[in-house]
Amino acid sequence: MNHRPPYDAVLLVSFGGPEGPEQVMPFLQNVTRGRNVPEERLREVAEHYYRFGGVSPINQQCRRLLAAMRERMSARGLELPLYWGNRNWHPLLPDTVAQMTADGVRRALAFVTSAYSSYSSCRQYLEDLEQARQAVGEQAPRIDKIRPFYNHPRFVEVMALRTREALARLPRPPEEAATRVVFTAHSLPLSMARQCPYAEQLHQVCTWVAQAVPVEHWDLVYQSRSGPPQVPWLEPDVLDHLRRLPESGVQQVVLVPVGFVSDHMEVIYDLDVEAAELCQQLGLALARAATPGVHPVFVEMIVDLIEERVRGTPALAVAGSEPWPPECPPDCCPRPQRPGSQRPGPQRPGPQQEPPAGASGEQTPAD
């Protein structure tokens, strides 16, 4: 007998971002509500958005991903309606859940644009989904979150493909110049990182990707930290690391944003602006690998994950690892305990799923 739950919809969940200059400040105010971030700090962060016309790429990325998911789901016989809701900007999750309720959806699967396990990239989205359901009322559908997918074989495959593409864009063949592959991910406060497997998962993925490329010399670094400088975060910082590379004879660098699934504001500002400018000053040739985006391999992975829950197909994982369970353990990735009643404001923009969001800008670490 088939006891699998009768899912009748799929929900794409992301962070959200502004789509015009007039939306930038309201968006940042929404992200930082209740965190006592000074207005002048928000205006400073807003300038990063204005540099790109006040438009974050993340919403358009979600539209493209929805279209690609719809096509591949249909091709594999999964005729489920697709919805999209964001944590911090339109379409907002409560509005989307209200629409799902009106459409008669009773049980849905949520795909969150974050591959890893941490409070801000996993558990906080579970909280967001529950808050959206409560806002709608008792008729709201049950929504089950799809598992973290950092060790899905297709995720490793697409990151290896993106890395090879970037290596091919270097001005000199890697074997003819000292070349280093530098994987980047969103940093986390150590207080949060100690309570989750985020850093361990990242190191595993980097190891698997490096083996698949293959590449021998690589590093894992972090970007987009926020908060007061006296609070320790995961290190090394990508810019600090780049400054040290010429001392060891490195001439070419490939930056691989392994912690992110789309080219949102954090990626294009922190890497394509700040890191690129620094590499030019240092005389380092730079190629930045694309994120998974809507690559066919990544989209197929998403459909694999949907099939696991809808049809009960085997959960895939890289050889030697185990797939994350469908239901996160109750004590997994707890909310970090912060001293005092106020959350620290950021020092730079930030987290899938950019703005000063502690551990997330247009994403959560890894959104």
GIPE-V313662 format. One record per residue. N is the residue number from 1. PHI is phi in degrees with one decimal (* if undefined). BURIAL is b if it has 24 or more other ideal C-beta (glycine too) atoms within 12 Angstrom, else e. Layout:
BEGIN
n->(N	N)
phi->(PHI	PHI)
burial->(BURIAL	BURIAL)
END
This chain:
BEGIN
n->(1	2	3	4	5	6	7	8	9	10	11	12	13	14	15	16	17	18	19	20	21	22	23	24	25	26	27	28	29	30	31	32	33	34	35	36	37	38	39	40	41	42	43	44	45	46	47	48	49	50	51	52	53	54	55	56	57	58	59	60	61	62	63	64	65	66	67	68	69	70	71	72	73	74	75	76	77	78	79	80	81	82	83	84	85	86	87	88	89	90	91	92	93	94	95	96	97	98	99	100	101	102	103	104	105	106	107	108	109	110	111	112	113	114	115	116	117	118	119	120	121	122	123	124	125	126	127	128	129	130	131	132	133	134	135	136	137	138	139	140	141	142	143	144	145	146	147	148	149	150	151	152	153	154	155	156	157	158	159	160	161	162	163	164	165	166	167	168	169	170	171	172	173	174	175	176	177	178	179	180	181	182	183	184	185	186	187	188	189	190	191	192	193	194	195	196	197	198	199	200	201	202	203	204	205	206	207	208	209	210	211	212	213	214	215	216	217	218	219	220	221	222	223	224	225	226	227	228	229	230	231	232	233	234	235	236	237	238	239	240	241	242	243	244	245	246	247	248	249	250	251	252	253	254	255	256	257	258	259	260	261	262	263	264	265	266	267	268	269	270	271	272	273	274	275	276	277	278	279	280	281	282	283	284	285	286	287	288	289	290	291	292	293	294	295	296	297	298	299	300	301	302	303	304	305	306	307	308	309	310	311	312	313	314	315	316	317	318	319	320	321	322	323	324	325	326	327	328	329	330	331	332	333	334	335	336	337	338	339	340	341	342	343	344	345	346	347	348	349	350	351	352	353	354	355	356	357	358	359	360	361	362	363	364	365	366	367)
phi->(*	-88.3	-105.0	-66.4	-66.1	-83.1	-66.7	-127.0	-168.5	-124.7	-118.5	-88.5	-118.2	-140.0	-87.6	92.8	-166.3	-68.8	-125.7	178.2	-55.7	-70.3	-95.5	-63.0	-65.2	-58.0	-63.1	-63.1	-65.0	-67.5	-62.7	-101.6	-55.4	83.8	-106.4	58.3	-84.0	-60.2	-59.5	-65.9	-68.4	-62.8	-67.5	-64.8	-66.2	-58.2	-61.4	-64.6	-71.3	-61.3	-59.8	-111.6	74.5	74.8	-115.4	-85.9	-72.9	-68.2	-66.3	-65.2	-59.6	-65.1	-63.1	-65.7	-66.5	-58.7	-62.7	-67.9	-62.9	-59.4	-65.0	-72.7	-62.2	-62.6	-63.6	-101.6	77.1	-100.0	-92.7	-115.0	-65.1	-110.0	-125.5	-144.0	-141.7	-111.9	-72.5	-129.5	-155.8	-61.3	-75.3	-78.6	-54.7	-59.0	-65.6	-66.9	-64.4	-62.4	-67.1	-60.0	-62.3	-62.8	-82.4	87.8	-68.7	-111.6	-151.0	-128.9	-104.5	-110.1	-101.1	-98.9	-78.4	-151.1	-88.2	-115.3	-107.1	-159.8	-60.0	-77.0	-101.2	-139.3	-60.8	-62.5	-68.2	-60.4	-64.9	-60.6	-63.6	-67.2	-63.9	-64.9	-64.0	-64.3	-65.4	-80.9	116.8	-67.0	-84.2	-62.8	-70.7	-72.1	-128.8	-101.9	-83.9	-68.3	-62.8	-56.5	-120.3	-55.8	-106.7	-72.3	-56.1	-71.5	-66.5	-62.5	-62.0	-69.4	-68.1	-67.0	-61.8	-62.9	-67.3	-62.3	-58.2	-68.8	-58.2	-70.5	-90.9	-65.3	-65.6	-127.1	-55.8	-53.5	-75.0	-101.5	-147.1	-68.2	-117.5	-127.8	-93.6	-118.8	-82.6	-124.0	-148.3	-66.7	-72.4	-134.3	-60.0	-58.3	-62.0	-82.5	-62.6	-69.0	-103.8	-152.0	-90.1	-52.3	-64.5	-64.0	-62.0	-60.2	-62.6	-63.2	-62.5	-59.4	-61.7	-65.4	-65.7	-59.8	-67.8	-76.4	-61.0	-89.8	-143.5	-92.2	-103.2	-149.5	-138.6	-112.6	-130.3	-128.2	-140.8	64.4	-67.1	-140.6	90.6	-63.6	-62.8	-77.5	-87.6	-72.8	-125.2	-59.1	-133.5	-82.2	-72.3	-59.8	-69.6	-61.2	-65.7	-60.2	-62.4	-87.1	-62.0	-58.7	-63.2	-100.3	85.9	-70.6	-115.3	-134.5	-131.9	-113.0	-92.8	-119.7	-75.6	-68.3	-86.9	-130.0	-107.4	-147.5	-82.7	-90.8	-61.5	-61.2	-66.7	-73.6	-83.4	-66.5	-100.8	-77.4	-107.9	-64.0	-66.2	-65.2	-64.2	-65.3	-60.5	-63.4	-64.2	-83.6	77.7	-93.3	-71.7	-132.0	-131.4	-104.8	-69.7	-72.3	-79.4	-56.9	56.0	-117.8	-56.3	-53.6	-65.3	-67.6	-63.9	-61.4	-61.6	-59.8	-67.1	-55.1	-65.3	-66.6	-62.0	-53.6	-87.1	-81.4	-111.5	73.9	-68.6	-59.0	-77.0	-91.0	-152.4	-56.8	-52.9	92.9	-122.6	-112.2	-62.5	-62.3	-63.1	-58.4	-109.5	-64.7	-57.9	-57.6	-97.8	-77.8	49.7	-66.6	-59.1	-66.7	-90.3	-107.4	-68.6	80.3	-100.5	-112.7	-84.2	-66.3	-81.9	-87.2	-105.8	-150.3	-66.4	-129.3	*	*	-66.0	*	-79.7	-71.1	-117.5	73.6	-109.8	-155.9	-112.1	-87.4	-173.9	-110.9	-51.5	89.0	-80.3)
burial->(e	e	e	e	e	e	b	b	b	b	b	b	b	b	b	b	b	b	b	e	e	e	b	b	b	b	b	b	b	b	b	b	e	e	b	e	b	e	e	e	b	b	e	e	b	b	e	b	b	e	e	b	e	b	b	b	b	b	b	b	b	b	e	b	b	b	e	b	b	b	e	b	b	e	e	e	e	b	e	b	b	b	b	b	b	b	b	b	b	b	b	b	b	b	e	b	b	b	b	b	b	e	e	e	b	e	b	b	b	b	b	b	b	b	b	b	b	b	b	b	b	b	b	b	b	b	b	b	b	e	e	b	b	e	e	b	e	e	e	b	b	b	b	b	b	b	b	b	b	b	b	b	b	b	b	b	b	b	b	b	b	b	b	b	e	b	b	e	e	b	e	e	e	b	e	e	e	e	b	b	b	b	b	b	b	b	b	b	b	e	b	b	b	e	b	b	b	b	b	e	b	b	b	b	b	b	b	b	b	b	e	b	b	e	b	e	b	b	b	b	b	b	b	b	b	b	b	e	e	e	b	e	b	b	e	e	b	b	b	e	b	b	e	e	b	e	e	e	e	b	b	b	b	b	b	b	b	b	b	b	b	b	b	b	b	b	b	b	b	b	b	b	b	b	b	b	e	b	b	e	e	e	e	b	b	b	b	b	b	b	b	b	b	b	b	e	b	b	b	b	b	b	b	b	b	b	b	b	b	b	e	e	e	e	b	b	b	b	e	e	b	e	b	b	e	e	e	b	e	e	e	b	b	e	e	b	e	e	e	e	e	e	b	b	b	b	b	b	b	b	b	b	b	b	b	b	b	b	b	b	b	b	b	b	b	b	b)
END
